[in-house]
Amino acid sequence: MKCILFEDASHFDLLPFTYTRPLYELRSGILTCKERWEKSLNQPLAGLPYDYLGLRFGYELPDEAHTWINGKYVPDAELLRLVRETAPGTYYLSAEGEVLCASFSPGQLPAVHDGIISPELLASLGLREEKTQLSPLAIRHLPDLFRLNAQLIRNDFPLVATAPSEPLRDPYTRVYGADNLYISPGVTIRAAIINAEDGPVYLGPHSEIGEGAIIKGTHAFCEHSSLSMGAKMRGDTTVGPWSKVGGEIGNSVVMGYSNKAHDGYMGNSVLGYWCNLGADSNTSNLKNTYENIRIWHEPSGRFRDTGLQFCGLMMGDHSKCAINTMFNTGTVIGVSANVFGEGFPRTFIPSFAWGGHAGFSTYKPEKAFEVAKIVMSRRKMTLEEAEKAILKTVFELTAKWRVWEQGTGNS
């Protein structure tokens, strides 16, 4: 059975992270949504990305029979059974009326306009609707990425911890709840305290835990990630591949290749790829009034109630901030933004913004590409033409939010 992941309208609710990659390529827990499905189905999966993202994440539909799977859902036993049993020519809706999966006959190549799949589109292709009362776990909104993180780490743990754990060789590291600690090959630990009683704690291949670091609760340190000396890690946090973190962090997700390596607090926050927080930068995640936090919702162009008391910073790919930057509760930053200056910047900073509390100008793509090339070369990676084309498209799509461009200021 050939399977393909697709996106639905939740793609837009997860902006700015889905400006640069499909929903199913986002990381929460130990794995990306795509990696989770691949391990659950024991096969590599293609994906059907939104519109211009096909420049980097596209593929050709197979001629053989194949099943489409909504990539925002977290596979469980019932959903996996449904995927395997879906008959060609049918699609299933969840209890909420969203498409779970659809199956196509050999040679049936549907014309999908922008890659966003809906019940109406599948019905127009002649597929038969089947209903189910299943309501699987799903990533639909920005806060879901950190809100569901602990549960997803627990779900992912048996998918990645398949070989026996390496022994703990450092005599100066203290571990509580050792059965919940998994150490991959190549891990370095020096004089740390790890409390995995509420675990699991996953240490991925070649990850590094610095001297005096304190880890308590459910955590994932992915391959080649690094935790600075003396760091304080509260529960439910993921540190993605090749990322460096330090200071104090709680219930946050760092998707990959991003740094928050110095002192400062980050809580209930999400950093995309290739982000950097300057030394002693801090995020507020709780209002003084203890009210629910509202965050910017890009599709509607307004702030919306998250229904949560705790929500910090959402920072899109390639964005950065200077030392001592102070972020207010529920701040959303777009792609390739550069934030600096004293005072609290606004709680919505659009893509390709340059500035802070005192005002913004436009961060030109050509300059942003120069910086990205230098940053990526430090990880022996290159900024490919397809990624540059995606970033240029994001620059154009987000121009309406850079209201200062009606004036003359440019960076």
C-alpha positions, 0 to 999 in steps of 0.5 A, a space after each residue: 500500500 502506497 501512502 501519501 501525506 497531505 495538508 488541509 486548511 490547518 496549514 494556514 492556522 500554523 503560519 508562520 511555520 508553514 510558510 516554509 514547509 508543509 504541516 507534516 514536516 513540523 516537529 513536535 515530540 521527538 519526530 516530525 509528523 512525517 517521520 512519525 507516520 513513516 515509523 508507524 507504517 514502516 515505509 517511506 512516505 511522499 507528501 502533497 505540499 501546499 502550492 509553492 512549497 512543491 518547489 522543495 517538497 514536491 513529488 509525482 503522484 504514483 500510478 498504482 493504488 495509493 492512500 492519502 493520509 492527513 498529515 496533521 493527525 497523530 497515528 494511533 492503533 484505530 487510525 492505522 487500522 482505518 488507513 490500511 482498510 480504506 477501500 479505493 474510491 472512498 474517504 473517511 471523515 473524523 468526528 469533527 468532519 475533517 478528512 482523515 484519509 482517502 484511497 485512490 484506484 490505480 491510474 486515478 490521478 486527481 487534479 489537486 489545485 493548491 495541495 489543500 485537501 477538503 471533503 468538498 474536493 474529494 467529493 468532486 473527484 467522485 470519491 464516496 464519503 464514509 463517516 467515523 467517530 474517530 477523533 485522533 490527536 491532531 496538530 491544528 493550531 500554533 499552541 498545539 506544538 508545545 501543548 501536545 509536546 509531552 504526549 507526543 514525546 511519550 508516543 514517539 519514545 517507543 518508535 525511536 528507542 528500539 535498540 537497548 539504551 547505552 549505559 551511563 558512563 559518567 560517574 558524576 551524573 545523577 539519574 532518577 527514574 533511570 528506566 525512563 532515560 534512553 541514551 543513544 550512541 555517541 551521547 556525551 554527559 558530564 556531571 548533570 542531574 536528570 530526573 526522569 521520574 516523570 519522563 521519558 527523557 530521550 537523548 538522541 545520537 551524538 547529543 551533548 549534556 553540559 556540566 551542571 545541567 539540570 533536566 526534569 520531566 519529559 524531554 527530547 534531545 535530538 541528534 547532535 543537539 547540545 545543552 549548555 553548562 548549568 542549564 535548567 530544563 523544565 519538563 515537556 521540551 524538545 530540542 531538535 537536531 543540531 540545536 543548542 539551548 541553555 538558560 532556563 526552558 520549559 514546555 517549548 519546541 526547538 524544531 531544528 538547527 536553531 540556538 537559544 544557547 545562553 541565559 534567559 528564560 523561554 517558556 511555552 514557545 516554539 522556534 522554527 529552523 535556523 533561528 537564534 535568540 541572543 544572550 539573556 533574551 527572555 519570553 513572557 508566557 503568563 500575563 500579569 492579569 492571568 487572563 487567556 493569551 491572544 496571539 496573532 492569527 495570520 489567515 484572519 489578520 487579527 488576534 485570537 484567544 488561545 484559551 490558554 493562560 500560558 503562551 510565549 514566543 512563536 518564531 518562524 524560520 530564519 528569524 533572530 533577535 539581539 541580546 537582551 530582547 524582551 518578548 511579551 506574552 503570545 508574540 508571533 514572529 514571521 520568517 526571516 525577521 531580525 529583532 533588536 533594541 530596548 523595550 518590548 517589541 510588538 506582539 506580531 512582527 511580520 516576515 522580513 521585518 528589521 527593527 524593534 520597539 522603536 520601529 521597523 524597516 524591511 529586511 531585503 531578501 538578498 541581505 537575508 540570503 547572505 546571512 542564511 548562507 553564512 549561518 547554514 555553512 556553519 552546519 555544512 549546509 547550503 541555501 538551495 535555490 528552491 529554498 530561496 524561491 520559497 523565501 522570495 514567495 513568503 516575502 511577497 505574500 507577507 508584504 501586506 503586513 509590513 505596513 511601514 513599506 507605505 513610507 520610505 524606510 528600508 534596510 
